[in-house]
Amino acid sequence: MNKMLKPSLMDFTSKELEALITPKFRVKQIFDWLYNSFVSEYKDMKNIPNSMKDELAKKYLVNPLKIAKREKSSDGTIKYLLELQDGKTIEAVWLKMKNELRDESKNIYQEAKYTICVSTQVGCKVGCTFCLTAKGGFTRDLTAGEIVAQVVTLKQDNDHKQSRKVNIVYMGMGEPLDNLTNLTQAIEIFKEVGGLNIGGKRQTVSTSGLSSKIDRLGKMDLGVHIAISLHAVDDKLRSELIPMNKAHNIQSIIDAVKRFPIDTRKRVMFEYLVIKGKNDDIKSAKKLVKLLTDIKAKVNLIYFNPYPGTDYDRPDHTDMLAFQEYLMKHGLLCTIRDSKGIDISAACGQLQEKSNTI
């Protein structure tokens, strides 16, 4: 952990807190305040003695971040700019995946379903040429508590009770596997039954392809899903889009994915950002089919979201459909991701960039 940062209660699992706080039964109470009531100040922990709260406050923050700005889309997507204790900012996104459904008597028979997209770093080292986050360079890793606090803060802001399920995707700012220690700590904290109780099957780690760390994550067997940001079918183009491909080429990523422990009922997600004139042709689709042979894969085609100053363009809708049709005809499950929040700062890093230039 950065020596300049004061640790947060959200940095620790319940077992770790039991080693720091006595008597141990107070940990269960504190966990309840953090992850059920979503309190952000010690004064709101009503059943904790004042002397203990005073002592804890000297050493630990409750919530290490605060909402600096939010933008809400017409489709219900909310993008958050979150300020950390050192003044740095990150982004998180609240995504509505399914609407609430009611019967004729107005009874709810399907609750609305939500996904939270979280960041793992301030900035990013990977340097993808299509990504706005990369323009600002890399500042630091997030602590486990700063990762966990994003979910707590967004659930609290949307009055989304602890008992209601939510999915987490590590797909915001930063490369999750580049911050592997704090990432896996956050995964474990999310899974705590006495806390948010978000199982591994509801957590997806999206990586640009650090093949050696895909192997390390796999050996931990945390039960999480993995998504690969592939974006190209040959090393020449991928190295243009993702410079670190020179160190972790496509074949090394494919090999690591084949070794990754996957629930037999699930598929490995391959994210494919479609950029006009770069990777949107049928020749690329043919190569992709060949590349993913022998992998139980699902391909998620993503429209490139243009932002001011980019050299890349959004693909034509007809080309997206033709690409999808080819993959599906050749046995690959393939979806086109709905562009969420396109009327707000939709591209990763865009809200931060906008705020920094105001």
JOBELRA-V442027 format. One record per residue. RES is the residue in three letters. PHI is phi in whole degrees, 0 to 359 (none if undefined). Layout:
# JOBELRA-V442027
res->RES phi->PHI
res->RES phi->PHI
This chain:
# JOBELRA-V442027
res->MET phi->none
res->ASN phi->302
res->LYS phi->297
res->MET phi->281
res->LEU phi->266
res->LYS phi->280
res->PRO phi->296
res->SER phi->246
res->LEU phi->301
res->MET phi->282
res->ASP phi->282
res->PHE phi->241
res->THR phi->286
res->SER phi->297
res->LYS phi->296
res->GLU phi->294
res->LEU phi->293
res->GLU phi->296
res->ALA phi->279
res->LEU phi->254
res->ILE phi->238
res->THR phi->232
res->PRO phi->289
res->LYS phi->298
res->PHE phi->296
res->ARG phi->294
res->VAL phi->296
res->LYS phi->300
res->GLN phi->295
res->ILE phi->295
res->PHE phi->302
res->ASP phi->296
res->TRP phi->295
res->LEU phi->291
res->TYR phi->248
res->ASN phi->247
res->SER phi->268
res->PHE phi->59
res->VAL phi->285
res->SER phi->240
res->GLU phi->224
res->TYR phi->298
res->LYS phi->300
res->ASP phi->273
res->MET phi->274
res->LYS phi->296
res->ASN phi->263
res->ILE phi->261
res->PRO phi->302
res->ASN phi->302
res->SER phi->296
res->MET phi->291
res->LYS phi->298
res->ASP phi->297
res->GLU phi->292
res->LEU phi->296
res->ALA phi->298
res->LYS phi->292
res->LYS phi->254
res->TYR phi->226
res->LEU phi->283
res->VAL phi->271
res->ASN phi->251
res->PRO phi->276
res->LEU phi->218
res->LYS phi->218
res->ILE phi->284
res->ALA phi->265
res->LYS phi->196
res->ARG phi->220
res->GLU phi->233
res->LYS phi->249
res->SER phi->272
res->SER phi->295
res->ASP phi->269
res->GLY phi->96
res->THR phi->293
res->ILE phi->238
res->LYS phi->256
res->TYR phi->249
res->LEU phi->256
res->LEU phi->247
res->GLU phi->261
res->LEU phi->269
res->GLN phi->294
res->ASP phi->267
res->GLY phi->87
res->LYS phi->290
res->THR phi->234
res->ILE phi->224
res->GLU phi->241
res->ALA phi->218
res->VAL phi->229
res->TRP phi->259
res->LEU phi->245
res->LYS phi->274
res->MET phi->264
res->LYS phi->218
res->ASN phi->281
res->GLU phi->291
res->LEU phi->239
res->ARG phi->234
res->ASP phi->274
res->GLU phi->297
res->SER phi->270
res->LYS phi->70
res->ASN phi->278
res->ILE phi->285
res->TYR phi->246
res->GLN phi->215
res->GLU phi->287
res->ALA phi->298
res->LYS phi->247
res->TYR phi->232
res->THR phi->234
res->ILE phi->249
res->CYS phi->264
res->VAL phi->246
res->SER phi->265
res->THR phi->238
res->GLN phi->214
res->VAL phi->271
res->GLY phi->81
res->CYS phi->198
res->LYS phi->271
res->VAL phi->292
res->GLY phi->76
res->CYS phi->301
res->THR phi->288
res->PHE phi->265
res->CYS phi->255
res->LEU phi->290
res->THR phi->303
res->ALA phi->296
res->LYS phi->297
res->GLY phi->273
res->GLY phi->73
res->PHE phi->250
res->THR phi->252
res->ARG phi->193
res->ASP phi->285
res->LEU phi->277
res->THR phi->285
res->ALA phi->301
res->GLY phi->296
res->GLU phi->290
res->ILE phi->288
res->VAL phi->298
res->ALA phi->297
res->GLN phi->298
res->VAL phi->291
res->VAL phi->301
res->THR phi->295
res->LEU phi->288
res->LYS phi->297
res->GLN phi->296
res->ASP phi->293
res->ASN phi->256
res->ASP phi->50
res->HIS phi->258
res->LYS phi->300
res->GLN phi->305
res->SER phi->289
res->ARG phi->277
res->LYS phi->288
res->VAL phi->212
res->ASN phi->261
res->ILE phi->242
res->VAL phi->239
res->TYR phi->274
res->MET phi->219
res->GLY phi->271
res->MET phi->288
res->GLY phi->98
res->GLU phi->260
res->PRO phi->306
res->LEU phi->286
res->ASP phi->282
res->ASN phi->234
res->LEU phi->298
res->THR phi->298
res->ASN phi->288
res->LEU phi->300
res->THR phi->291
res->GLN phi->296
res->ALA phi->297
res->ILE phi->303
res->GLU phi->293
res->ILE phi->294
res->PHE phi->300
res->LYS phi->283
res->GLU phi->303
res->VAL phi->297
res->GLY phi->278
res->GLY phi->246
res->LEU phi->284
res->ASN phi->57
res->ILE phi->257
res->GLY phi->294
res->GLY phi->303
res->LYS phi->293
res->ARG phi->260
res->GLN phi->240
res->THR phi->236
res->VAL phi->264
res->SER phi->260
res->THR phi->231
res->SER phi->280
res->GLY phi->112
res->LEU phi->280
res->SER phi->303
res->SER phi->295
res->LYS phi->277
res->ILE phi->299
res->ASP phi->297
res->ARG phi->295
res->LEU phi->297
res->GLY phi->299
res->LYS phi->293
res->MET phi->286
res->ASP phi->50
res->LEU phi->273
res->GLY phi->80
res->VAL phi->275
res->HIS phi->272
res->ILE phi->233
res->ALA phi->235
res->ILE phi->254
res->SER phi->278
res->LEU phi->275
res->HIS phi->69
res->ALA phi->205
res->VAL phi->246
res->ASP phi->221
res->ASP phi->293
res->LYS phi->296
res->LEU phi->291
res->ARG phi->295
res->SER phi->290
res->GLU phi->290
res->LEU phi->283
res->ILE phi->230
res->PRO phi->307
res->MET phi->289
res->ASN phi->300
res->LYS phi->298
res->ALA phi->268
res->HIS phi->228
res->ASN phi->285
res->ILE phi->303
res->GLN phi->296
res->SER phi->295
res->ILE phi->290
res->ILE phi->301
res->ASP phi->297
res->ALA phi->294
res->VAL phi->297
res->LYS phi->295
res->ARG phi->272
res->PHE phi->287
res->PRO phi->289
res->ILE phi->244
res->ASP phi->303
res->THR phi->299
res->ARG phi->272
res->LYS phi->250
res->ARG phi->241
res->VAL phi->276
res->MET phi->276
res->PHE phi->246
res->GLU phi->276
res->TYR phi->229
res->LEU phi->284
res->VAL phi->267
res->ILE phi->241
res->LYS phi->303
res->GLY phi->76
res->LYS phi->250
res->ASN phi->212
res->ASP phi->254
res->ASP phi->261
res->ILE phi->293
res->LYS phi->301
res->SER phi->293
res->ALA phi->299
res->LYS phi->298
res->LYS phi->296
res->LEU phi->294
res->VAL phi->301
res->LYS phi->295
res->LEU phi->297
res->LEU phi->264
res->THR phi->301
res->ASP phi->76
res->ILE phi->243
res->LYS phi->283
res->ALA phi->243
res->LYS phi->232
res->VAL phi->256
res->ASN phi->250
res->LEU phi->279
res->ILE phi->236
res->TYR phi->294
res->PHE phi->294
res->ASN phi->267
res->PRO phi->296
res->TYR phi->219
res->PRO phi->304
res->GLY phi->97
res->THR phi->283
res->ASP phi->267
res->TYR phi->257
res->ASP phi->240
res->ARG phi->289
res->PRO phi->288
res->ASP phi->287
res->HIS phi->299
res->THR phi->296
res->ASP phi->291
res->MET phi->298
res->LEU phi->295
res->ALA phi->295
res->PHE phi->297
res->GLN phi->299
res->GLU phi->299
res->TYR phi->298
res->LEU phi->299
res->MET phi->291
res->LYS phi->296
res->HIS phi->254
res->GLY phi->88
res->LEU phi->260
res->LEU phi->293
res->CYS phi->214
res->THR phi->235
res->ILE phi->254
res->ARG phi->293
res->ASP phi->298
res->SER phi->283
res->LYS phi->273
res->GLY phi->65
res->ILE phi->290
res->ASP phi->271
res->ILE phi->238
res->SER phi->283
res->ALA phi->282
res->ALA phi->290
res->CYS phi->302
res->GLY phi->93
res->GLN phi->286
res->LEU phi->292
res->GLN phi->296
res->GLU phi->299
res->LYS phi->298
res->SER phi->291
res->ASN phi->288
res->THR phi->260
res->ILE phi->286
